[in-house]
Amino acid sequence: MAQLFNKAQTDFVGVMQPVTTWISYGEENNLKAYLAGDYYQNDAHKVISQTNTYYNKNRFKGVSNVLPALFRGDAAAADYDGDGDDDIIVTGLTADNNLIMRLYRNDGGQKFTPIKEIFVPVTDGSVEWGDYDNDEDLDILATGKQFNNQLSTYIYRNDKGIFTQTDPGIPGIYYGNATWGDYDNDKDLDILITGNSGSKPITAVYGNINGYYGRVVQQFIPLKNSAGAWGDLDNDNYIDFIVSGEDVTGYPVCMIYKNHGGTFFSEEAVTIRPLRGCSIDLGDYDLDNDLDIVMTGESLERPYSIVYENKQGFEFENIMAGLPGVAEGKAKWGDYDKDGDLDILIAGITICYDFIGDIYTNTSDPPKAEETNNIFINSPMPDDKVGPFYYYVFSSCYCDPEGGDNNAYHMYVSNVHLQNRRYDLNYKFNELLVKQVPNWADADRGYRTSNGFATKVEADVARNQVIESYKATNFIIHELNW
């Protein structure tokens, strides 16, 4: 069966902690992919900026790029000056660890002019365009951490191209995002916010009342290292929202809240894998007039990049899109080839420490999801309502477990256990690793992979297969049993 999303040929260098977006400009006004971020080359830290444009047959080539080299930030493109092409606002850190927030006006072709507006530089947050005051020009919503570690959420009101900083009275956050959406259909933009608020995690909705924001009384699950997105997921003409991240105990959580006529939200039971350090983007990839989901992030097992097809009724199906699972990354929908369906721009770092910067083309006639036996790509996610299931846990590093300089490839694997609560075995495994391997905290990025099976026999067989596969690639195997 044909793969639904095929990797396009680009000139991108893979990065993590990306600052990225699709942007439209030039003679054909087609989408270009702007991708900045950081990576390591021979232990040297690199920060780069790159723009690729489509030219034919799923191929991209690099073009002249004056946009800044950044990481740990965000970017948003829109035509704020009404001249027919996209401008771009960016936030983040430079290679010299300077914070910036800068607007680049598109002056035609590939000429971008930095605008001398006074924006408060932030990192580890989000930035978004939207007309919150209904004056027919685009304002900016920005959140993140300032140079003095102060957290902020500001609106920059656009008055005919002049921006004025305003404080909407919304908590500042980092490792999260703030996003605009009209949840009560009163034709002005409300705000969903989620992330680390300093002392505690937060998820909250703020209603726009004549340009002033007040917190909606209803409580939502507070999350950190999180992301949120508005979207009418059930096609009832009221926007719902999805959030995913870590709860106060450190467990990954994903929730969808259904909007009941702009009056209250209810939690919907969904089978979406909860991810932390995540990105979420909504779009109709299969042209069936409902919103699908592309997510990246980490479970307590490993990083994932997943496309969920909206099956209606708040049921979402993992279509096994074959995207590389990335941490510290982002995935964004965009129709770069103007064929009417949405493609994917994705960046981040994989469990094997590969830096990713790729575009995946959406082909026509999407196939139904098919099962796979490749445990490294699609490990099973048993339904907790049916279990418990038998699990083993494993992880690997390139390190010296004794804390010296004799680095080598090591793989640690547990014995099989019956797990009653999701991720309990991961936490036990982590606890033993930290105690028994002095160098683990410095050497490992914290990925743990676990696989669930209905019987102990199946789990033992799969565990042995994993061990043999690591042995075949010259890993030193350590059994971490309890």
C-alpha positions, 0 to 999 in steps of 0.5 A: 500500500502506498505511503500517504506522506512522502519525503520531499527532497530539500536542502535543509540541514536538520535542527532541534528547538526549531523556529519555523513556519510556512511563508508566502511571497515572491512572483508566484506567491507560493509557500516557502519553508523557513526553518531555523534552529540549532544542532551539534556538529563534532560537539560544536553548537551551531545555530542556522537559518534557512529557507527552501522553496518548491520548484518541481516534482517534490523538490525544494532548493535553498533561496537567499535568506536574510531571516535570523538564525534562532532557536528556542523560539517561534515564528508566525507569517501574515500580511500585516501591511496588506501589500499581498505578501507575507511578513514574519514575526520571530522570537528566540535565542541567537547563537550568542544567547541574545533574545530577540523579537523582531518583525520583518516586513516583506518589501517584495521578492526576497527582500525582508526589512527588519522593522524598528518596533519596540518588542520585548524579546522573549524565548521559549514561548509563542507568537501569533497574528490576529485582529483582536480589536476588530480594526481590520489590521493584524495584532500580535500575541506573544508570550515567553521568558524575558532576559531577566527570567520574567514571564510575560504575555503581551498583545502588540496592538497594530494601528496602521502599522504602528505597534503599541505594547499592551498587557492583557492581564494574562499570566506569562508562561514559557514552554507553552503557548497562547493562541487566539480563537473566538470560542463564544462566536461574538466576533472577537478573539479570546485566548487559550493559554497553557504552559509553565507559569513559573510556580505552577502549570496552567491551562486557562481560557480568557474571554475578550470583552470589548478588548479587555480579557477576563479569565473564564471561571471554568477550570481546566487541567493545568499543564506544563511543557505543553501546547494548545490549539483551538479548532471546531473538532466536531463541526458544530460551529463552535470551536473546541480546544486540544491541549497536551503536556505534563500534569503536576506529577510529570505524567503526559496528559492529552485532553480535548474540551468540547465547546457547548455553545460558548457557555461551557466546555466538557472533557472528551475521552480520546485515544490520542497519545499524550505527549509533553514538550509537544507541538499541535497543529490542526488542518484538514489533510484528507479534504473531508471537511473536518480537522485532523491533527499533527503532533510531535513530542515525547511520551515517557517512552520516546519521541513521536510524530503522529497524524490523527485522522478525525473520524468524527464524534471526537474519535481520532485514528492514528494513520501511521503516517511514517513521520520521524518521531521528534523531540524538541520539535515542531510540525506544521501543515501547509499546502506548498504545491497548491494541489489542495491538500496539506503537506507537513513541515517537520523538525526536531531530534530523533531518539537516535540523535538525528537532527530532522528538517524535512517536508513530507508531501501529501499524496492523493487517495489516502490509504487506510492505516495498516498494522506494522510489526516494526516496534521501533516505529509504531509500538503498541498503545494498549487501551488502559480500560482493557488491560493491565498489560505486560511490559518491558522497558529499555533505553540506550546511550552513547556514554561511559556508565562509570562516569569516565571517558570510555564512551561506547554504545550501551543498552539497558533493558528491564525484565517483563512486568505486569503494569497496572498504571500507565508509565509506572514501570518507566518511573521504576526503570528511571529510578534504578538507572539513576542509582546504578549508572553514575553518568546516566543523567549527563549522557542520556536525553531521557528517552524510555521505550516500553512495549505492551503485550497481552501475555507474558510470553509475547512480551518475552519474545519481543524483549528478546528480539529487541536485545538481539537487534541491539547486539547486532549493532554492537551495543553492550547489553545490560539487564536491569531487573527487579 
